[in-house]
């Protein structure tokens, strides 16, 4: 497949060179002491007083030699393992929203661990999604179990890869203990680490934090899956220039990638971004804007230059409902990223600039995901697919409707949507004129009213609950939408 390109090879190399100049001459503030020590050990200029680290270009270029071309998401069930870039587009839910749109009332409220369990179960059954990045926080989390109250209901109700982050090392160690209990032992978990960790350790512009950086260092040292996302925001934390923001974000990716490779050469990474342009009329955060898609396309070009998988938070929306804005922001940006060659799409289920999860939005995004996967396939060329003999057989004025060939190929040739309406207007009106949101919510209700195929065995669940006293129930409890 040929990918959309913005830059010539010489221009890509110039962006790379400019990024190296930033790291070598401007540097970045590194607040984590361990990270500063790692950089210093390998020849970087470190001022421990100010925290400023300057990374010579030769250090970056040496680390580039060990960049890994693939990244694997491991699942509880090996059937759902996916690898970038071979399985692209890999579609992931948006994550960590504090709120949820209540499916019964339609009102926005704080999300709970039960909501996470229901969402996990829904994502497990929607074929367009490949990875469940835990969509919300859990407002009912007991003290000291903030992350457990998210990962436990997620893993208990989803067989696909589960991805999220933790706010501190205490929570990270708890989550890793949970993984070992589910796997049967720490050794078994290390063999198939089905919890996938993600952080934003670089705070634009050019700053590396303490806690997220600590987690990245630890997980990299342990050989466990982890990657970071770079998030410059033009006009606020990066230049009000698409190219300037791309270059700054690229430098930040290289700074993080260099740290990871200095710790463990060959450690898999994803060039993941959420690069945006602020709406300077108000300063509003605008992840749904088309500039997010354009910047993703540019970062994807740079990722191909480095031969690493790419993607990130793309297909988000600023809309607060499943309206036309929601659809065109998600559709335009994901299509742009796909055509540029992005591999990973954090796109599913969130409204209002990542603030609220909506069940109907997730079902609609599943349909968009299936379309993206079909678009990626394109048109397969073969002598058989030319259908020349069939065309001769049917001839002018004939019909293909009743042919066995049509029956055999109807499901593979076309996406057959459940939400998009293709009925005659009279049929639609007779059904009560339901819009996409209503149809999607009914589909979510249908799925969540069926048997839960992913839940833990009673024995495993008892073992986990004994190890973590006071843990949230973690069960999927669906009350329906009526």
ABEGO torsion letter per residue (X at the ends): XBBBBABBAAAAAAAAAAAAAAAAAAEBBBABAAAAAAAAAAGBBBBAAAGBBBBBAAAAAAAAAABBABBBBBBABAAABBBOAAAOBBBBBBBGBABBBBAAAGBBBBBBAAAAAAAAAAAAABAABABBBBABBBAABBBGAAAAAAAAAAAAABABBBBBBBABAAAAAAAAAAAAAAAGBAAAAAABBABBBBBBABBOBGBBBAAAAAAAAAAAAAGBBBBBBBBBBBGAABBBBAAAAAAAAAAAAAAAAAAAAAABBGBBBBBBBBBBBBBAAAGBBBAABAAAAAAAAAAAAAAAAAGBBBEEBBGBBABABBBAAAAAAAAAAAAAAAAAGBABBBABGBBGGGABBBAAAAAAAAAAAAAAAAAAAEBBBBAAAAGAAAAAAAEBGBBAAABAAAAAAAAAABBBBAABBABBAAAAAAAGGBBAAAAAAAAAAAAAABBBAABBBAAAAAAAAAABBGBBAGBBBBAEAX
